[in-house]
Amino acid sequence: MIVRSKAPLRLGLAGGGSDVSPYSDLYGGLILNATINLCAYCTIEEGLHSGIEIAAADLQQAQCYDAVPQLPLDGTLDLHKGVYNRIMRDFKPGALSFRLTTYSDAVPGSGLGSSSTMVVAILKAFTEWLNLPMGDYEIAQLAYDIERNDLGLSGGKQDQYAAAFGGFNFMEFLCDGHVIVNPLRVKRWIIDELESYIVLYYTGASRSSAAIIDEQKNNTASGNQKAIEAMHKIRQSALDMKTALLLGDIGRFVSILGSGWEEKKKMASQITNPHIDEVFRVAIDAGAITGKVSGAGGGGFVIFAVEPTKRLDLVRALNRLTGRVVDFQFSEGGTQGWKIYK
């Protein structure tokens, strides 16, 4: 039997960072995000041999093991092994022999939540294969727990829930740790108009979000008032953008996108850099209204807003840089899994 799964990557539109502890624990977080038609993929093939083979095809990494209950976390394919270890610990399915292969439409450090999305995709494959009793909330929470607690990776909570639920979502991260996902019913013409306004640009530089997130966490924990006040405004921007989105007020949406980026740059010193600043300069000169980096910052993908009649001018200017413009569409539906019987 073969089991396949996929999970969508997301664009962080507003509120990013307010889902990161300790800020979310102290004040609660609000996030507006939307998934796109770029995904992380996983395939499990059972019974091929007596051991375990794990491969990340896009990273050209692979490891083989005996069919043991816990795999070593040694810095190679730890996301994959972390999921397997947790499945074995929590659900005790017995000895498993399989080949697990993954790949993603975006590189790690892209700012699209690629690492967390991959964890969700792998979890979904195991859920489908072993008929585990987990819905979207349970998969998202377990993915978060694996990354933050089992693997000790820094980050927030939004990526796992975006990948599990899919679509446009307004998320509430309560002080007690609970998460509420509010799916938004955005009219089709609004989505079409938004797609005509947004240009997604990959800077060509992936980055580790850990250092940026750790500085953000330290600023909150130490009572840095400038950073905390900026985060308060970022959190409020998620609520304001949700209203603009549902009303189809694209002008207001774009304005909030830009002001959110200006506030975000106050959260940590590495959120922007000379390369990103130069990309923004070129984009604004070519007609972009504003923009923001998706995710923690420091590199990865940038979301630019441009009046549609000037879209091609912006695309041409950006493509003359070292990165590339990436075509996308907003997507509906979260992680999916299915079986193929031979």
C-alpha positions as CSV (number, residue, x, y, z in Angstrom):
1,M,0.0,0.0,0.0
2,I,1.1,3.6,-0.7
3,V,-0.1,6.6,1.4
4,R,0.3,10.1,0.1
5,S,-0.4,13.5,1.7
6,K,0.1,17.1,1.1
7,A,-0.3,20.3,3.0
8,P,-0.5,23.9,1.7
9,L,2.0,26.7,2.4
10,R,0.8,30.0,3.7
11,L,1.2,33.7,3.3
12,G,1.4,35.6,6.6
13,L,-0.8,38.7,5.9
14,A,-1.1,40.4,9.3
15,G,-0.4,39.8,13.0
16,G,2.8,37.8,12.4
17,G,4.8,37.3,15.6
18,S,1.9,37.8,18.0
19,D,1.5,34.0,18.0
20,V,5.0,33.6,19.5
21,S,5.5,32.9,23.2
22,P,5.9,34.8,25.6
23,Y,3.9,37.6,23.8
24,S,0.9,35.3,23.1
25,D,1.0,34.0,26.7
26,L,0.9,37.5,28.1
27,Y,-1.3,39.4,25.7
28,G,-2.9,36.9,23.3
29,G,-2.2,36.8,19.6
30,L,-4.2,37.5,16.5
31,I,-3.2,36.3,13.0
32,L,-4.6,36.7,9.5
33,N,-3.1,34.3,7.0
34,A,-4.1,32.5,3.8
35,T,-2.8,29.3,2.1
36,I,-1.6,29.2,-1.5
37,N,-1.2,26.6,-4.2
38,L,2.3,25.7,-3.1
39,C,2.5,22.6,-0.9
40,A,4.6,20.1,1.0
41,Y,4.2,16.5,0.0
42,C,4.8,13.1,1.7
43,T,4.6,9.5,0.5
44,I,4.8,6.4,2.7
45,E,5.4,3.0,1.0
46,E,4.9,0.1,3.4
47,G,6.4,-3.4,3.3
48,L,9.3,-2.7,0.9
49,H,11.9,-4.1,3.2
50,S,12.4,-4.8,6.9
51,G,13.7,-1.4,7.9
52,I,13.0,2.3,7.7
53,E,14.1,4.6,4.9
54,I,13.6,8.3,5.1
55,A,14.3,10.7,2.2
56,A,13.9,14.4,1.5
57,A,14.0,14.3,-2.3
58,D,14.3,18.1,-2.7
59,L,17.1,18.4,-0.2
60,Q,18.9,15.2,-1.6
61,Q,19.1,13.7,1.9
62,A,18.3,10.1,2.8
63,Q,18.9,7.8,5.8
64,C,18.2,4.2,6.5
65,Y,17.6,2.5,9.9
66,D,16.6,-0.8,11.4
67,A,12.9,-0.9,12.4
68,V,13.5,0.6,15.9
69,P,11.0,2.4,18.1
70,Q,13.0,5.7,18.3
71,L,15.3,7.2,15.7
72,P,18.3,9.4,16.6
73,L,17.9,13.1,16.3
74,D,21.3,14.1,14.9
75,G,20.6,17.2,12.7
76,T,19.7,15.3,9.5
77,L,16.0,14.9,8.7
78,D,15.1,15.6,12.3
79,L,11.6,16.9,11.3
80,H,10.8,13.5,9.7
81,K,12.3,11.5,12.5
82,G,10.7,13.7,15.2
83,V,7.2,12.9,13.7
84,Y,8.0,9.1,13.6
85,N,9.3,9.1,17.2
86,R,6.2,10.9,18.5
87,I,3.9,8.5,16.6
88,M,5.7,5.5,18.1
89,R,5.6,7.1,21.6
90,D,2.0,8.2,21.6
91,F,0.2,5.6,19.5
92,K,2.4,2.5,19.9
93,P,1.5,1.0,16.5
94,G,4.1,-1.7,16.8
95,A,7.1,-2.4,14.5
96,L,6.9,-0.4,11.3
97,S,8.8,-0.9,8.1
98,F,8.4,1.7,5.4
99,R,10.0,4.2,3.0
100,L,9.0,7.8,3.7
101,T,9.8,10.4,0.9
102,T,9.0,14.1,1.1
103,Y,9.5,17.2,-1.1
104,S,8.3,20.8,-1.0
105,D,7.4,23.5,-3.4
106,A,9.4,26.0,-1.3
107,V,12.8,25.7,0.3
108,P,13.3,25.8,4.1
109,G,13.6,29.3,5.4
110,S,11.3,30.7,2.7
111,G,9.0,32.5,5.1
112,L,6.0,30.4,3.9
113,G,5.9,28.2,7.0
114,S,7.6,25.4,5.0
115,S,9.1,23.4,8.0
116,S,5.8,23.3,9.9
117,T,3.9,22.6,6.8
118,M,6.1,19.6,6.2
119,V,5.6,18.3,9.7
120,V,1.8,18.6,9.1
121,A,2.1,16.7,5.8
122,I,4.1,13.9,7.4
123,L,1.7,13.6,10.3
124,K,-1.3,13.5,7.9
125,A,0.4,10.6,6.0
126,F,0.8,8.6,9.3
127,T,-2.7,9.5,10.3
128,E,-4.1,8.1,7.1
129,W,-1.8,5.1,7.1
130,L,-2.5,4.0,10.7
131,N,-6.1,5.3,11.0
132,L,-5.2,7.6,13.9
133,P,-7.9,9.5,15.7
134,M,-6.8,13.0,14.8
135,G,-8.7,15.9,13.2
136,D,-7.3,19.2,12.0
137,Y,-6.9,20.8,15.5
138,E,-5.2,17.7,16.9
139,I,-2.8,17.4,13.9
140,A,-1.9,21.1,14.2
141,Q,-1.3,21.0,17.9
142,L,0.8,17.8,17.7
143,A,2.9,19.3,14.9
144,Y,3.5,22.4,17.1
145,D,4.4,20.2,20.1
146,I,6.8,18.1,18.1
147,E,8.6,21.2,16.7
148,R,8.7,23.3,19.8
149,N,9.1,20.7,22.6
150,D,10.5,17.5,21.1
151,L,12.9,19.2,18.6
152,G,13.4,22.5,20.5
153,L,12.8,24.7,17.4
154,S,11.9,28.3,17.9
155,G,8.8,29.7,16.3
156,G,5.1,30.5,16.6
157,K,1.9,28.6,16.3
158,Q,0.2,29.9,13.1
159,D,2.0,27.7,10.5
160,Q,0.8,24.4,11.7
161,Y,-2.9,25.5,11.9
162,A,-2.7,27.2,8.5
163,A,-1.4,24.0,6.9
164,A,-4.0,21.8,8.7
165,F,-7.1,24.0,8.0
166,G,-6.2,25.8,4.7
167,G,-7.9,28.9,3.2
168,F,-8.2,32.3,4.6
169,N,-8.2,32.1,8.4
170,F,-8.4,34.6,11.3
171,M,-6.6,32.9,14.2
172,E,-6.8,33.7,17.9
173,F,-4.0,32.5,20.2
174,L,-5.3,32.8,23.8
175,C,-3.2,33.4,26.9
176,D,-4.1,29.9,28.2
177,G,-2.6,28.3,25.1
178,H,-5.8,27.5,23.3
179,V,-6.1,28.3,19.6
180,I,-9.3,29.3,17.8
181,V,-9.3,29.1,14.0
182,N,-12.0,31.2,12.3
183,P,-12.3,30.3,8.6
184,L,-13.3,33.4,6.6
185,R,-15.8,33.2,3.7
186,V,-14.2,35.6,1.4
187,K,-16.1,36.4,-1.8
188,R,-14.6,35.2,-5.0
189,W,-14.3,38.6,-6.6
190,I,-12.3,39.8,-3.6
191,I,-9.9,36.9,-3.9
192,D,-9.5,37.6,-7.6
193,E,-8.9,41.3,-7.0
194,L,-6.4,40.5,-4.2
195,E,-4.5,38.1,-6.5
196,S,-4.3,40.8,-9.2
197,Y,-2.7,43.2,-6.7
198,I,-0.2,40.8,-5.1
199,V,3.2,40.0,-6.6
200,L,5.1,37.3,-4.7
201,Y,8.9,37.6,-5.0
202,Y,11.5,35.1,-3.7
203,T,14.6,37.0,-2.7
204,G,16.8,34.0,-3.4
205,A,18.0,33.9,0.2
206,S,16.6,31.4,2.6
207,R,17.2,32.1,6.3
208,S,16.9,30.6,9.7
209,S,14.1,32.2,11.6
210,A,15.4,31.0,15.0
211,A,17.7,34.0,15.7
212,I,15.1,36.5,14.7
213,I,12.4,34.8,16.7
214,D,14.7,34.4,19.7
215,E,15.5,38.2,19.7
216,Q,11.8,38.9,19.4
217,K,11.1,36.7,22.4
218,N,13.9,38.3,24.4
219,N,12.5,41.8,23.7
220,T,9.1,40.8,25.1
221,A,10.5,38.9,28.1
222,S,12.8,41.8,29.0
223,G,10.0,44.4,28.8
224,N,11.3,46.3,25.7
225,Q,8.5,48.8,25.4
226,K,9.3,49.8,21.8
227,A,9.1,46.2,20.7
228,I,6.0,45.4,22.7
229,E,4.1,48.4,21.5
230,A,5.0,47.5,17.9
231,M,3.7,44.0,18.5
232,H,0.4,45.4,19.9
233,K,0.0,47.4,16.7
234,I,0.8,44.3,14.6
235,R,-1.8,42.2,16.5
236,Q,-4.4,44.9,16.0
237,S,-3.5,45.0,12.3
238,A,-4.8,41.4,11.9
239,L,-8.2,42.5,13.2
240,D,-8.3,45.6,11.0
241,M,-7.1,43.6,7.9
242,K,-9.8,41.0,8.4
243,T,-12.5,43.7,8.3
244,A,-11.0,45.2,5.1
245,L,-10.7,41.8,3.5
246,L,-14.3,40.8,4.1
247,L,-15.5,44.2,2.9
248,G,-13.4,44.0,-0.2
249,D,-11.6,47.2,0.7
250,I,-8.3,46.4,-1.1
251,G,-7.0,49.9,-0.6
252,R,-7.3,49.6,3.2
253,F,-5.9,46.0,3.0
254,V,-2.8,47.3,1.2
255,S,-2.3,50.2,3.6
256,I,-2.5,47.8,6.6
257,L,0.0,45.4,4.9
258,G,2.6,48.2,4.6
259,S,2.1,49.7,8.1
260,G,2.4,46.2,9.5
261,W,5.8,45.8,7.9
262,E,7.0,49.1,9.3
263,E,6.0,48.0,12.8
264,K,7.5,44.5,12.3
265,K,10.9,46.0,11.6
266,K,10.9,47.3,15.1
267,M,10.6,43.8,16.6
268,A,14.2,42.6,15.9
269,S,17.4,43.9,14.3
270,Q,17.6,41.1,11.6
271,I,14.1,41.4,10.2
272,T,15.4,43.5,7.4
273,N,18.9,43.8,5.8
274,P,20.6,45.7,3.0
275,H,19.5,43.1,0.4
276,I,15.9,43.3,1.4
277,D,16.0,47.1,1.5
278,E,17.4,47.2,-2.0
279,V,14.6,44.8,-3.3
280,F,12.1,47.2,-1.7
281,R,13.7,50.2,-3.3
282,V,13.6,48.6,-6.8
283,A,10.0,47.5,-6.3
284,I,8.8,50.9,-5.1
285,D,10.6,52.6,-8.0
286,A,8.8,50.2,-10.4
287,G,5.4,51.0,-9.1
288,A,4.8,48.9,-6.0
289,I,2.6,50.6,-3.4
290,T,4.1,48.7,-0.4
291,G,5.2,45.3,0.7
292,K,6.2,43.0,3.6
293,V,8.3,40.0,4.1
294,S,6.3,36.8,4.7
295,G,7.3,35.1,7.9
296,A,9.9,36.1,10.5
297,G,11.9,38.2,8.1
298,G,15.5,38.3,7.1
299,G,14.9,36.8,3.6
300,G,12.6,34.3,1.9
301,F,9.5,35.6,0.1
302,V,8.3,39.2,-0.1
303,I,4.6,40.1,-0.7
304,F,4.4,43.3,-2.8
305,A,1.1,45.1,-3.6
306,V,0.8,46.9,-6.9
307,E,-2.0,48.5,-8.9
308,P,-2.8,45.8,-11.5
309,T,-2.1,48.0,-14.5
310,K,1.5,48.4,-13.3
311,R,1.9,44.7,-12.4
312,L,4.1,43.8,-15.4
313,D,6.4,46.8,-14.8
314,L,7.0,45.5,-11.2
315,V,7.5,41.9,-12.4
316,R,10.1,42.9,-15.0
317,A,12.0,45.0,-12.5
318,L,12.1,42.3,-9.9
319,N,13.1,39.6,-12.3
320,R,16.2,41.7,-13.2
321,L,17.4,41.1,-9.6
322,T,18.9,37.9,-8.3
323,G,15.6,36.4,-7.1
324,R,12.4,35.6,-9.0
325,V,8.7,36.3,-9.1
326,V,6.6,33.2,-8.3
327,D,3.1,32.8,-9.7
328,F,0.5,31.7,-7.1
329,Q,-3.2,31.5,-6.4
330,F,-4.9,31.4,-3.0
331,S,-6.1,27.9,-2.2
332,E,-8.9,26.3,-0.2
333,G,-8.7,23.3,2.0
334,G,-6.0,22.2,4.4
335,T,-3.9,19.0,4.6
336,Q,-5.2,16.0,2.7
337,G,-4.2,12.3,2.8
338,W,-5.2,9.3,0.7
339,K,-4.3,5.6,0.2
340,I,-3.4,3.7,-3.0
341,Y,-3.9,0.0,-2.9
342,K,-1.8,-2.2,-5.3
